[in-house]
Amino acid sequence: MIGHWLNRELQVWRPVTADDGHGGQTTSHSRQPEPVAAKVDQPSATEGGTGPATAGDHTHDIYLLPGADVRRLDELRDAATGEKWQVRHVVGPSTARYRKAQSLLIQTEGEPDG
């Protein structure tokens, strides 16, 4: 089990889609009631951490407990630092020791790179 390595608490925000009344849809995010314990790895060069990310890339691996309710396209947010990641994929090893959310760091306009 990796519980002792999980040194951050992240809020889970799940996308919610609603009709906009004009034939389209709008998407917002709803905060889930329970945060998750997590370990956010530093990005490596192969994960896009040194250059601009494209739609298919991920910048960070975020490790979670096996039972963490984190899904593709959720946002994981750190209230203490203001960091925010969009989950691209959630994978796990053949034995349920942890789950890994391959995620893309979301930076707002004006934030420094890195």
N, C-alpha and C positions, 0 to 999 in steps of 0.2 A: 504494500500500500504506500502511496506517496503523500499521505496527509501532512506529514511533517515538513514537506517541501513547499506546500501551498501557503505562501506568505502574503497574499493579497486577497481582498474581498472585492468582487466585481458585481455590479448590478447587471441584471439581464433585462434587456429591452427587446420585446418581440414585435415584429411588424404586424400591423392590422390594416386591412384594406377595406375601404368603404366606397360605395357608389357616390359620385359627385353630383348626381342629378342631371348631368348633361351627356350621358352615355359613356363617361369615362370613370376612372377610379382615382382615389387619393390614398396614399399610404402614410400612416403615422406609426409611432412606436409606443407601446404600452409597457410600463415597468412591471415586471413580474414581482410577486411578493417576497420571494426569497433570493438573497444574493448567493453567489457561489464562491467557494474558496478556489484560488487559482495561483498558478505560477506562470508569469509571462517571461518567456525567453527573449533574450536580445536578438535582433534580426541578424541574419548572416547575409553575405553577399549574394548567395544563391537564392535567398528568399526575397530579394528585391530591396533590402535595407539600404543599399548604397545608391539607388537610382530611383527614378519614377516608377511607380507600380502600374501595371496594366490591369484590365478587368479580371484576368484569370490568376493573377499573382496573389501571394500572401506575404505579409511582412513579418509576422510573429506566430510562433507556436505557443498556445496557451494551454497548459495542462490543468486538468480538472479531476475531481473524484469520479469514479465510474458511474455513479447514479445522478450526476449533475444534469439538470434539465436545460441543456443548451442545444440549440438547433441551428441549421444552416440559415443564414440571413439575419439571425439575432444580432443585436449590438451588445457588446460587453463594455461597461463603462466603469471607470475608477473615479468615484466621487472625490477622493482625496487629491488626485493629481489632475483631473479633468481629461485624462486620456480616454479614447474611445476606439474600439475595434469592431469591424463587421466580420462576422463568422462566415468563412467561405466553405469549409468542410469540417465535419466532426468525424474523427476516426479513433479507433482503439486497437490495442494489441489483441492477439488471439486469446489471451487470458485477461479477465476484467480487472486489471490493476489500476488503470487510469483511462481517461478520455483526452484526446488532443483536439483542440479547436484551431484549425489553421485559419488565421484571421488577418485582415488588412487594417492597418492603422489608418484612422480617419483624422486628418488634420484640417482645421478650419482655416479660412483665408487669413493670411498674415502671420501664421505660426512659422517658426523656423524649421528648416528641414532637419531630419535626424531625430 
